[in-house]
């Protein structure tokens, strides 16, 4: 018989959260004491909205570029399959408030300053699905998230 594995994101009650928000999922300590933090960076309300794949793909590339210099210990920001947000992995410990502020600044920088030629990894040699991008879609979703405000609490709207 297979050992039971509990996946934290499958235990989260997706009907109770109020997106957009940043939530610390957990921290893990490696055998040498290194700490990795895993964040739920939720941009849309689960089971109500989903970002189209082309916009989500462009947001993934933009957040890799924008968050890296703003979050010390940035490792990766990967999209959820449900297309409602991202997992953000970092070395060390950060608060949801710190990450929400970095996300807000990153999305604002994106909306205000990024043009198509600024989006990294959009050529065939650089991306495994380079045709599936939409700057327009990504910017529209980023604007919507900024208009709604980003909370550092998944259950109460505590806008940063």
C-alpha positions, 0 to 999 in steps of 0.5 A: 500500500502506498504511503499517504502524502499530504499536499498542503495546497490540497488541504487549503479551503479555496472557498475561504481565501480572498485574493489577491494575497500572499500567504506563507505556506511553510518553511523547510530546513535542509540538513545543513540548516538552510531554510527555504520559504514557500509562498502562495502568491494568489492573483485571482480568486480560486474557482472564480477566475483563471488567468489565460495561459498566454498571460500567465506565461508572460507574467511568469517571465516578468515576475522572474525578472522583477521579483529577483532583485527585490526579494533577497534569496529569490529561488523561483516563481512558478505558476499554479496549474489552476492559473490563479497564482504562483509558488514563490520559493526563497532562501531564508525567511520572509514575511508575507508582508515583505513579499506582498510589497515586492509583488506590488512594486514588481507589478507596478513596474511592469505596468508602467515600464515594460514593453514587449522587447523588455520581456525576457525569454520570448524567443524560440531559443529561450522558451519552450513555448515561446508562441504562447505569450500575451503582454496585453493580457499580462498587463491587464491582469496586473492592473486588475490585481493592483486595483484590487490591492494585494493583501498579506493575509489570505482570509482578511483583506489587509492591503499593503 
